[in-house]
Each structure stands twice: as structure tokens, then as C-alpha cells.
């Protein structure tokens, strides 16, 4: 089980620097503003998502909570690739 968490974490750890790189290269946006937007949305997600996932787990099931987390991760990945194609 611990090895699985390590593998997942190593895969997700590549996304954050890529998001900062993409945020700094958005056309017609200052690089500081792009990176601060990415950073701010990351902190917002860090503060809000555990609360949302906890409520989902309490009122429905832990399985639904993990599926929601997976969907948010996939959405973030799609947004990152969309921004990369535009940049």
C-alpha cells in the first residue's frame, strides 16, 4: 500500500512545476501574474478540497470522495495541457 502512494505521489509531483512553467508563459499575461494565479489556486485547493472531500465521505462514502479527487486531478491535467498548447 505504501509503495502505491509513493508511485502516485511521484507521478503527481511532476505536475506542479509544469503548471508554474505554463503559468509563466501565458501570452498577454505578465509571468508574475500567471505564476501567482497558479499558486493562489493551488493554495485555495489545498484549503478547500479537504473540507469538500470530508463532507462527501461523511454524507455519502469514502469511495465517492476518492472518485471526486481523481476527477479534479484529471481536470487539472486537462487544463495544464490546454494551456501548454496555447502557450
matplotlib code that plots the C-alpha trace (Angstrom):
import matplotlib.pyplot as plt

x = [0.0, 2.8, 4.5, 1.3, 1.2, 4.8, 4.2, 1.1, 3.0, 5.9, 3.6, 1.7, 4.9, 5.7, 2.5, 3.2, 6.4, 4.8, 1.9, 4.2, 6.1, 3.0, 1.6, 4.7, 4.5, 0.8, 0.6, -0.5, -0.2, 2.7, 4.7, 4.4, 0.6, 0.4, 2.5, 0.6, -2.7, -1.4, 0.0, -3.2, -5.4, -3.2, -3.4, -7.2, -7.5, -5.2, -7.6, -11.0, -10.7, -10.1, -13.2, -15.3, -13.8, -14.5, -18.2, -18.5, -17.0, -19.2, -22.5, -22.0, -19.0, -15.2, -15.2, -17.1, -14.7, -11.7, -13.5, -14.1, -10.4, -9.5, -11.9, -10.3, -6.9, -7.9, -9.5, -6.3, -4.2, -6.5, -6.3, -2.5, -2.2, -4.7, -2.6, 0.5, -1.0, -1.9, 1.5]
y = [0.0, 2.4, 1.7, 2.6, 6.0, 6.6, 5.8, 8.1, 10.9, 10.7, 11.0, 13.9, 15.7, 16.4, 18.4, 21.3, 22.6, 22.1, 24.2, 27.0, 26.9, 27.1, 29.9, 31.9, 31.6, 32.6, 35.1, 38.6, 37.9, 39.0, 36.0, 37.1, 37.3, 33.9, 32.2, 33.9, 32.8, 29.2, 29.4, 31.1, 28.5, 25.8, 27.2, 27.6, 24.0, 23.0, 24.7, 24.0, 20.5, 18.5, 20.1, 19.1, 15.6, 15.2, 16.2, 13.8, 11.0, 11.7, 12.1, 9.6, 7.3, 7.4, 5.8, 8.8, 11.1, 9.4, 9.4, 13.2, 13.6, 11.7, 13.8, 17.0, 15.7, 14.8, 18.2, 19.9, 17.8, 18.7, 22.4, 22.2, 20.6, 23.1, 26.0, 24.3, 24.0, 27.7, 28.8]
z = [0.0, 0.8, -2.5, -4.3, -2.5, -3.5, -7.1, -7.2, -5.5, -7.8, -10.8, -9.3, -8.2, -11.9, -12.4, -10.1, -11.7, -15.1, -14.0, -12.8, -16.1, -18.1, -15.9, -16.5, -20.3, -21.0, -23.8, -23.0, -19.2, -17.1, -15.9, -12.2, -12.5, -14.2, -11.6, -8.8, -10.2, -10.3, -6.8, -5.4, -7.0, -5.6, -2.1, -2.4, -3.4, -0.5, 1.9, 0.4, -1.1, 2.1, 3.5, 0.4, 0.3, 4.0, 3.7, 0.7, 2.7, 5.7, 3.9, 1.1, 1.0, 1.1, -2.4, -3.8, -2.1, -3.9, -7.2, -6.8, -6.1, -9.2, -11.3, -10.0, -10.8, -14.3, -14.8, -13.6, -16.0, -19.0, -18.1, -17.9, -21.3, -22.8, -21.5, -22.9, -26.3, -26.3, -25.0]

ax = plt.figure().add_subplot(projection="3d")
ax.plot(x, y, z, "-o")
ax.set_aspect("equal")
plt.show()
